[in-house]
Amino acid sequence: MATNYNFKLPIMWNVLLAALLAYWVCSVTASVSYDSKAITINGQRRILISGSIHYPRSSPEKAKEGGIDVIQTYVFWNGHEPAPGKYYFEGNYDLVKFIKLVKQAGLYVHLRIGPYVCAEWNFGGFPVWLKYIPGINFRTNNGPFKAQMQRFTEKIVGMMKAERLFESQGGPIILSQIENEYGPMEYELGAPGKAYSDWAAKMAVGLGTGVPWVMCKQDDAPDPIINTCNGFYCDYFSPNKAYKPKMWTEAWTGWYTEFGGPFVATSYDYDAPLDEYGLKRQPKWGHLKDLHRAIKLLEPALVNGDPTVIRLGLYEEAHVFNNKAGGCAAFLSNYNPKSYSKVAFRNMNYNLPPWSISILPDCKNTVYNTARVGAQVSRKKMVPVPMLGGFSWQAYNEETASDVDSSFTMVGLLEQINTTRDATDYLWYTTDVKIDHSEGFFRNGKSPVLTVLSAGHTLHVFVNGQLSGEFPKITFSQGVDLRAGINTISLLSIAVGLPNVGPHFETWNAGILGPVTLNGLNEGRRDLSWQKWSYKIGLKGEALNLHSLSGSSSVEWAQGSFTTFNAPGGNAPLALDMNSMGKVQIWINGQSIGRHWPAYLEIVVPVTMLEHLMRKNVELIVERHLKDGIMFLGHCSTRLETCWLCLRNGAEIQMGFLWFAEKLTGPLRPKVHLECDAGQKISAIKFASFGTPERLCVAQNFCTVTVAPEMFGGDPCPGVMKKLSVEVVCS
């Protein structure tokens, strides 16, 4: 994309422009390179649009259908090297298989190696063992860290080369990324940060991949690294050198689910066009798909021409691209956030909605407007799924750590992650407290107050084996029942993941750091922090692998929180209704579904985790007592709506899948597209603003209705812009 524009782009225009031109591509045959207008691939200039899919989280089947050309993904170091030198590239972590699958789909790959990824991923993608290398300091000019980072980066690049996956070898990888969103970090660190980013750039380029490297959200990315933009808006962004293309690595379409402020839910839906079930999120999916198709119509003019800006009014502009071969494309912009505008352009009139851009791939016909949503709106709900035999729950009640052997004993309180190495969410802290029979609280009835300060993330307190409280916060302080003699206090500290962003986040703590005190004794306040404490890492159930098919048979189960079940029929998306549950962890057939918190009511169950319908499946929920209401839910698409604008004097139409062999021909006629989810059909037309789409749509999974007078018994109001709205029921 050209960077030497001589006009200032408003936010709205840049959002569209950056999305349109996220990847400009042209090339030479043996390698990938770039200049101020384009990245070059295979000698042909093209516009490529990318979408992000994280291979441990999902699969790429539907991406191409939505108009995506490039799949970008991070590389997750902690998943690939769980212990130093012990590599894992199987299952959901089979990176090579994922990239080959993308190639089979006819898509390119942007491989964001990092290896720091952020990504709302545990520890930012770093393995926890990295933290314990002597003298290490993450993401700065630090020898131990740079040595480990280079070793892993070389490992990934070597694998890609061995499988011939870089475009220079005939593979799909056209771009790679080193580091990730380092600009803010470099600003914080100063000179050591700058030295580190220079080193990282030189190290990456020296690996000889034959494709360009990028650094996102880093304005001073060293040459020849391309600096790129991440964000909701990138109107402010331009490359740091005139000969680099303008690229938008992350155009955020929403945000991730949070609870309790800084915590991230297991769900990583992000309000993306494809939701976490793999279903299309309408109308966002259709609106972006229409945008992508409109962009393809602009390709010849955009990759061969420079823009000319024409003022059409106080708030209105035309950005015109003239193709040297004779073609023309235009963007008509209305920057007024409140009012419609009527503008004249090339002897034709156009109505522009507030704060919008219209796309004219032939400088004549409008095929897309950012404010007019022509895609169908679908509203889905989850309904209970009939279960053959239902759920038959069993329970295994684990004793508190005071009733079992501890792992070790030390004086003082230990930091949790240093102790568990993130092998488990759980760490038991246990100590004894001697209470004399002469204590005044036995007579005045005022129970001593136990205060526990924790670095999080949640805490269970047991006194003499009895649960005294559960606190999803960092401080416990309440009266406890103590007896004369020896009392045992057991604290179960629970982590919900490690921090993933911020300077020196590897130094952040978890667990009970104290002080731990008793107030209300004859002596006043007793500090328990520096007593002798016994520690036990994890739960006994984890050690017994109770979440696995084999481990579940190793103990006696009471009625409660374990069940076997036959999987529901079909391939429809499934979820567990967790409305009645607190903090839990869930496994199905030995595979973790994730952590659940009360703030998030449903847990997605990948159908691929369920065995054949006639075989038993095992589900395990730990930590909290099972309550009524756990059930499988299935997606049921209950309602679709679509709204399209019709012709007015042949001058302007709204989107209607107006794609004619990559070019426009003849009079343009919009079409209504209605589609149910897989396995469902349109069972009824609840409403249509005009016409009779029933004959075309009922009993169909998908139908198309051309919006033309002859389809609807003539035009009742000639010359007037009309909307066709249709509401259908899928079942």
Secondary structure, 3 states (H helix, E strand, C coil): CCCCCCCCCCHHHHHHHHHHCCEEECCCCCCCEECCCCEECCCCCEEECEEECCCCCCCCCCCHHHCCCEEEEECCHHHHCCECCECCCCHHHCHHHHHHHHHHCCCEEEEEEECCCCCCCHHHHCCHHHHHCCCCCCCCCCHHHHHHHHHHHHHHHHHHHHCCCEHHHCCCEEEEEECCCCHHHHHHHCHHHHHHHHHHHHHHHCCCCCCCEEEECCCCCCCCCEEEEEECCCCCCCCCCCCCCCCEEEECCCCCCEECCCEECCCCCCCCCECCCCCECCCHHHHHHHHHHHHHHHHHHHHHCCEEEEECCCCEEEEEEECCCCCEEEEEEECCCCCCEEEEECCEEEEECCCEEEEECCCCCCCEECCCCCCCEEEEEEEECCCCCCCCCEECCCCCHHHCCCCEEEECCCCHHHHHCCCCCEEEEEEEEEECCCCCHHHHCCCCEEEEECCCCEEEEEECCEEEEEECCCEEEEECCCCCEEEEEEEEEECCCCCCCCCCHHHCCCCCCCCEEEEEECCEEEECCCCEEEEEECCHHHHCCCCCCCHHHCCCCEEEEEEEEECCCCCCCEEEECCCCCCEEEEECCEEEEEECCCCCEEEECHHHCCCCCCEEEEEEECCCCCCCCEEEEEEEEEEEEEEECCECCCECCCCCCCECCECCCCCCCEEEEECCCCCCEEEEEEECCCCCHHHHCCCCEEEEECCHHHHCCCCCCCCCCEEEEEEEEC
